[in-house]
């Protein structure tokens, strides 16, 4: 018994917020207590003891302790003999919770938020506000409100001290075996504080959206530049290079869209131009070779040879022809030769009909100074 008594006196300091804690046997006799109290004289505690002796765990509603004069809750639980079959009840543990602990829980809330704890009858039993003039006083407005909400948890907009506030009502439904006593917790928070995170979040979201829009615009512009502007500028640059004679350059094709098709068409055109240029160069080279062979062949003739174009210009004459007619250089007309052959032979007439009628003339014994010449005129065809 002395050990139990010592442990009982230690429990308020070691196990929880107890103002009073006692052990009572099944006959209602106090076996041990930290205050030496006779619990039979307190009807609230007597009710708790009877409930615990029936095997129930008892929790009272908010009461004012008749022993300490302080607000409290009465707690009682049966004590069972675990070593005996059936674990019979051999006593009751009963205690009164120190109300300071409940007050400290509410005072831990940010004072910006007004937090009030009411009983189901509208009695204010705890608050986090420094001014506690309404503490332990029944609030009729709250009482009527609690009757109307029927124990539901709700949030509403109200006004307090000239400020718009968000009022949250939380109804106590207990925990585990404790079913609660219908208490209600009211939390009043100024709207500007409640919605401050939302406003900040909205502002941040807007900034993020603007940043994303800016990035998207940059990406779109970069895509537009790379897919449209750069290829067109590349085509323009290559076109200028090709205009300078370099047909080997090609446009880079990196897409399958219209710009890519333009690049392919441009490259095809340059390839065809390059092929045409190559063919032209080969033909020019062939013509130059043929011209060289032609000049070599007429220069090797022992007869005078003169080639004349449609404009009567001498375009080819071998050394024998130069010597025969006394012509100093090529690039002159046949007028001087025609004048030398007059009147024995009308070179202009025969030259004209040779071209127009596409016929040849073989004229023998044309007098030319002290000599007689044989002249043969024939048109030249290009196949």
Secondary structure by P-SEA (a helix, b strand, c coil): caaaaaaaaaccccccccccccccccccccccccccccccccaaaaaaaaaaaacccccccccccccccccbbbbbbbbbccccccccccbbbbbbccaaaaaaaaacccccbbbbbbcccccccccccccccccccccaaaaaaaaaaccccccccccccccbbbbbbbbbcccccccccbbbbbbbbbccccaaaaaaaaaaaaaaaaaaaaaaaaaaaaaaaaacaaaaaaaaaaaaaaaaccccbbbbbccccaaaaaaaaaaaaaaaaaaaaaaaaaaaaaaaaaaaaaaaaaaaccbbbbbbccccccccccaaaaaaaccccccccaaaaaaaaccccaaaaaaaaaaaacbbbbbcccccccbbbbbbbbbbbcc
